[in-house]
């Protein structure tokens, strides 16, 4: 039986990265909602954040489920 990803050190690091991604996305959405950045800029920022998250998953050698 395979160990749940969260119980490995890599899984814990990725979980932390995932939580940071969520906080940053929330911040970007707030900026867009308040008119501080355009919807396109918000999209670009979230897209870049997702790319970083995806890279961290690959670096930690975590397989998508």
C-alpha distances in whole Angstrom, upper triangle without the diagonal:
4,7,9,12,15,13,14,18,18,16,19,22,21,21,24,26,25,27,29,29,30,33,34,34,36,38,39,39,42,44,44,45,48,49,49,47,47,44,44,44,41,39,40,38,35,35,35,33,30,30,30,27,25,27,25,22,22,24,20,18,16,15,17,15
4,6,9,12,11,11,15,14,13,16,18,17,18,21,22,21,23,26,26,27,29,31,31,33,35,36,36,39,41,41,42,45,46,45,44,44,41,41,40,38,36,36,35,32,31,31,29,26,27,26,23,22,23,21,18,19,20,17,15,13,12,14,12
4,6,8,7,8,12,12,10,13,15,15,15,18,20,19,21,24,24,25,27,29,29,31,33,34,35,37,39,39,40,43,44,44,42,42,40,40,39,36,35,35,33,30,30,30,28,25,26,25,22,21,22,20,17,18,19,15,14,12,12,14,13
4,6,6,8,11,11,8,10,13,13,12,15,17,16,17,20,21,21,24,26,26,27,30,31,31,33,35,36,37,39,41,40,39,39,37,37,36,33,32,32,30,27,27,27,25,22,24,23,19,19,20,18,15,17,18,15,14,11,11,12,11
4,5,6,9,8,5,8,10,9,9,12,13,13,15,17,18,19,21,23,23,25,27,28,29,31,33,33,34,37,38,37,36,36,34,34,33,30,29,29,27,24,24,24,21,19,20,19,16,15,17,14,11,13,14,11,11,8,9,10,10
4,6,8,8,4,5,9,8,7,10,12,12,13,16,16,17,19,21,22,23,25,27,27,29,31,32,33,35,37,36,35,36,33,34,32,30,29,29,27,24,24,24,21,19,21,19,16,16,18,15,13,15,16,12,13,10,12,13,13
4,7,8,6,7,10,11,10,13,15,15,16,19,20,20,22,24,25,26,28,30,31,33,35,36,37,39,41,39,38,39,37,37,36,33,32,33,30,28,28,27,24,23,24,22,19,19,20,17,15,17,17,14,14,12,14,15,15
4,5,5,6,9,10,10,12,14,15,16,18,20,21,23,24,25,27,29,30,31,33,35,36,37,39,41,39,38,39,37,37,35,33,32,32,30,27,27,26,23,22,23,20,18,18,18,15,13,15,14,11,11,10,13,15,15
4,5,5,6,9,10,11,12,14,15,17,18,20,21,23,24,26,27,29,30,32,33,35,36,38,39,38,36,38,36,36,34,32,31,31,28,26,26,25,22,21,21,19,16,17,17,13,13,14,13,9,11,11,14,16,17
4,5,5,6,9,10,10,12,14,15,16,18,20,21,22,24,26,27,28,30,32,33,34,36,37,36,34,35,34,33,31,29,28,28,25,23,23,22,19,18,18,16,13,14,13,10,9,11,9,6,8,8,11,13,15
4,5,5,6,9,10,10,12,14,15,16,18,20,21,22,24,25,27,29,30,31,32,35,36,35,33,34,32,32,31,28,27,27,25,22,22,21,19,17,18,16,13,13,14,11,9,12,12,8,9,7,10,12,13
4,5,5,6,9,10,11,12,14,15,17,18,20,21,23,24,26,27,29,30,32,33,35,34,32,34,32,32,30,28,27,27,25,22,23,22,19,18,19,17,14,15,16,12,11,14,14,10,13,11,14,15,16
4,5,5,6,9,10,11,12,14,16,17,18,20,21,23,24,26,27,29,30,32,33,31,30,32,30,30,28,26,25,25,22,20,21,19,16,16,16,14,11,13,13,9,9,12,11,8,11,11,14,15,17
4,5,5,6,9,10,10,12,14,15,16,18,20,21,22,24,26,27,28,30,31,30,28,29,28,27,26,23,22,22,20,17,18,17,14,13,14,11,8,10,10,7,6,10,10,7,10,8,11,12,14
4,5,5,6,9,10,11,13,14,15,17,19,20,21,23,25,26,27,29,31,29,28,29,27,28,26,23,23,23,20,18,19,18,15,14,16,14,10,12,14,11,10,13,14,11,13,11,13,13,14
4,5,5,6,9,10,11,12,14,15,17,18,20,21,23,25,26,27,29,27,27,28,27,27,25,22,22,22,19,17,19,17,14,14,16,13,10,13,14,11,11,15,14,12,15,14,16,16,18
4,5,5,6,9,10,10,12,14,15,16,18,20,21,22,24,26,27,25,24,25,24,24,22,19,19,19,16,14,15,14,10,10,12,9,7,10,11,8,9,12,12,11,14,13,15,15,17
4,5,5,6,9,10,10,12,14,15,16,18,20,21,22,24,26,25,23,24,22,23,21,18,18,18,16,13,14,14,10,9,12,10,7,10,12,10,9,13,14,13,15,13,14,13,15
4,5,5,6,9,10,11,13,14,15,17,19,20,21,23,25,23,23,24,23,23,22,18,19,19,16,14,16,16,12,12,15,13,10,13,15,13,13,17,17,16,18,16,18,17,18
4,5,5,6,9,10,11,12,14,15,17,18,20,21,23,21,20,22,21,21,19,16,17,17,14,12,14,13,10,11,13,11,9,13,14,12,13,17,17,16,19,17,20,19,20
4,6,5,6,9,10,11,12,14,15,16,18,20,21,20,18,20,18,18,17,14,14,14,11,9,11,10,7,7,10,9,7,10,12,11,12,15,16,16,18,17,18,17,19
4,5,5,6,9,10,10,12,14,15,16,18,20,19,18,19,18,19,17,14,14,15,13,10,12,13,9,10,13,12,10,13,16,14,15,18,19,19,21,19,20,18,19
4,5,5,6,9,10,11,13,14,15,17,19,17,17,19,18,19,17,14,15,16,13,11,14,14,11,12,15,14,13,16,18,16,18,21,21,21,23,21,23,21,23
4,5,5,6,9,10,11,12,14,15,17,15,14,16,15,16,14,11,12,13,9,8,11,11,8,10,13,12,11,15,16,15,17,20,20,21,23,22,23,22,24
4,5,5,6,9,10,11,12,14,15,14,13,14,13,14,12,9,10,11,8,6,10,10,8,9,13,12,12,14,17,16,17,20,21,22,24,22,23,21,22
4,5,5,6,9,10,10,12,14,14,13,15,14,16,14,10,12,14,11,10,13,14,12,13,16,16,15,18,20,20,20,24,24,24,26,24,26,23,24
4,5,5,6,9,10,11,13,11,11,14,13,15,13,10,12,14,10,10,14,14,12,14,17,16,16,19,21,20,22,25,25,26,28,26,28,26,27
4,5,5,6,9,10,11,9,8,10,10,11,9,6,9,10,7,7,11,12,10,13,15,15,16,18,20,20,22,24,25,26,28,26,27,25,27
4,5,5,6,9,10,10,9,10,9,11,10,7,9,12,10,9,12,14,13,14,17,18,17,20,22,22,23,26,27,28,29,28,28,26,27
4,5,5,6,9,9,9,11,11,14,12,9,12,15,12,12,16,17,15,17,20,20,20,23,25,25,26,29,30,30,32,30,31,29,30
4,6,5,6,5,6,9,9,12,10,8,12,13,11,12,15,16,15,17,20,20,21,23,25,25,27,29,30,31,33,31,33,30,32
4,5,5,6,5,6,6,9,8,6,9,12,11,11,14,16,15,17,20,21,21,23,25,26,27,30,31,32,33,32,32,30,31
4,6,8,8,9,9,12,12,10,12,15,14,14,17,19,18,20,23,23,23,26,28,28,29,32,33,34,35,34,34,31,32
4,6,8,10,11,14,13,12,15,17,16,16,20,21,20,22,25,25,25,28,30,30,32,34,35,36,38,36,37,34,36
4,6,7,9,12,11,10,14,15,15,16,19,20,20,22,24,25,26,28,30,31,32,34,35,36,38,37,38,35,37
4,7,10,12,10,10,13,14,13,15,18,18,18,21,23,23,24,27,28,29,31,33,33,34,37,36,37,34,36
4,7,8,6,7,10,11,10,12,15,15,16,18,20,21,22,24,25,26,28,30,31,32,34,33,34,32,34
4,5,5,6,9,10,11,12,14,15,17,18,20,21,23,24,26,27,29,30,32,33,35,34,34,32,33
4,5,5,6,9,10,11,12,14,15,16,18,20,21,22,24,26,27,29,30,31,33,31,31,29,30
4,5,5,6,9,10,10,12,14,15,16,19,20,21,23,24,26,27,29,30,31,30,30,28,30
4,5,5,6,9,10,11,12,14,15,17,18,20,21,23,24,26,27,29,30,29,30,28,30
4,5,5,6,8,10,11,12,14,15,16,18,20,21,23,24,26,27,29,27,28,26,28
4,5,5,6,9,10,10,12,14,15,16,18,20,21,22,24,26,27,26,26,23,25
4,6,5,6,9,10,11,13,14,15,17,19,20,21,23,24,26,25,25,23,26
4,5,5,6,9,10,11,12,14,15,17,19,20,21,23,25,24,25,23,25
4,5,5,6,9,10,10,12,14,15,16,18,20,21,23,21,22,20,22
4,5,5,6,9,10,10,12,14,15,17,18,20,21,20,20,18,21
4,5,5,6,9,10,11,12,14,15,16,18,20,20,20,19,22
4,5,5,6,9,10,11,13,14,15,17,19,18,19,18,20
4,5,5,6,8,10,11,12,14,15,17,15,16,14,17
4,5,5,6,9,10,11,12,14,15,15,16,15,18
4,5,5,6,9,10,10,12,14,14,16,15,19
4,5,5,6,9,10,11,12,12,13,12,15
4,5,5,6,9,10,11,10,11,10,13
4,5,5,6,9,10,10,12,12,16
4,5,5,6,8,9,11,12,16
4,5,5,6,5,8,8,12
4,5,5,6,8,9,13
4,5,8,11,13,16
4,6,9,12,14
4,6,10,12
4,7,9
4,6
4
